[in-house]
Amino acid sequence: MAKKYPPTDFRRTAEFGTYESTPNPYTGVSVPKFVEKLKLHYKPNTRTLNQEYLAVQAGFSETRIIIIRHNAKVTEGMQARLDGELYDIIKSSPDDNFGFSNYDFLTLKKSKKVGSK
């Protein structure tokens, strides 16, 4: 049986969107900019020590996991803004079973600024 989380755990909000080319009003040059598509509540997920070791082995040491209520609009390749920081969604584990208590686990990696290496 799937774990159920109380609604009070989902008290933080995240903005989900994509980078889109928008023209600079002063120069007319198109620059990539984060454009918000939707805003959802999330619950931060903490890893156990064993999960942390496995994440380091798999190359995911610089990632964090958040839990959202199931939403088909949130996919891999999108970006998420949490507390003013931009993250790339590198892995989405959706639960698209029938029912109300379905959650998606999103693995996020801090986004590098556009143009930087």
C-alpha positions, 0 to 999 in steps of 0.5 A, a space after each residue: 500500500 502506498 504511503 499517505 502524507 498529511 496535507 499539512 506536509 505540503 506547505 511549501 510552494 514551487 513554480 514549474 516552467 520552462 526556459 523560453 526565448 524572450 526579446 530584451 525590451 532594450 536591445 531586441 536580442 532574444 534571451 532565455 528566461 524562465 517562464 512559470 507555467 504552474 505553481 504547486 505545493 510540495 513536500 521536501 523528501 529526506 534521504 536515509 543514509 543508505 539512500 544517500 550512499 546510493 545517490 553518490 554512487 549513481 552520480 546524484 549527490 548534488 540533487 534533492 527530491 521533492 514530493 508533489 501531488 500527482 500532476 501530469 503537467 509536470 515532466 522531466 526537462 522542465 525547471 522548478 523554482 524553489 526559494 528563488 533557486 532554479 532546478 532542472 527536473 532530471 527524473 520524475 517518478 509519477 504515480 498515475 494509478 487510480 485514486 486520490 492519494 497519488 504522489 510524484 517524486 521529482 529529482 531536482 538538480 541545481 540549474 546552471 546559469 545559461 551561458 556558463 559552463 
